[in-house]
Amino acid sequence: MDHDLPDVTDAEAAVLQRLWDAGPATARRLRDALYPGGGPSEHATVHKLLDRLEAKGYVGRARVDGALLFRAVVERDQALGRKIAALLDKLAGGSLQPLLTNLVRVKRVTADDLRELLAFVEDLERKKKSKRDRR
């Protein structure tokens, strides 16, 4: 996970969400999705957000069939992981336990969720052990 990714604003996050959900898009398509009925000022806003996201390393652009398409170059999981790591550092001294405890309490984690999480952790441990054994 890239800890050097800069934070994104809520408006930038809305653009990223759209790119993650719908894939590459033109600025016009993004404007229509984010600001239905929007005009030139909303179009300029979307362009500014895309420029900032590109400068931060989250978005790339390419000309395809004469149209300028924007796409997310950072995976949603990577951005989420970075944000969670920053939150943990800031609010919990890097400790995962307070975050997990609060998620279980607030989000009403189901037994299936916990089983899936446990299977994920066990899989990570197996991979880590396998990597150590190969050395």
Steps between C-alpha positions, in 0.01 A plus 500: 500500500629845410517717811624794292166561330367842596158536659204574278217742570137386511442647152807318363381180667163533322682511164713200596193304612341562162814387315528188717133414458453582130851481358675754277293803406518836331475816707156561349375156605636558850336842515166354392524228765617726783309818411187404301390801298829674575643762270837655423592576861438138606697380197791723608469361854526141374805591291664664802428193715644272230811718471553484877444123509746455216759715680450288814552179300146361522383562142650464156382630164524370145360605166281223356325548166540875534347516848697566817427215743584506867554185704591416857861379520476421871285205603216565744653255751835680484339840566283356777796327662701820494213696655448240773872487580508881532191492723653232720821697535311818578233370741626171639878524501511245219314235700245297310310376805300820571392521137385139486320524834311809386416351161353192664299714741380772261455309174351186656740257342334165432637158585552444126703822480717382789549155344604662172743728683646208693545301176674803347738531797573126495574519127741790559675301772533196271651717226739661746607161634543364148719796410715444812532128423630575148788707635 
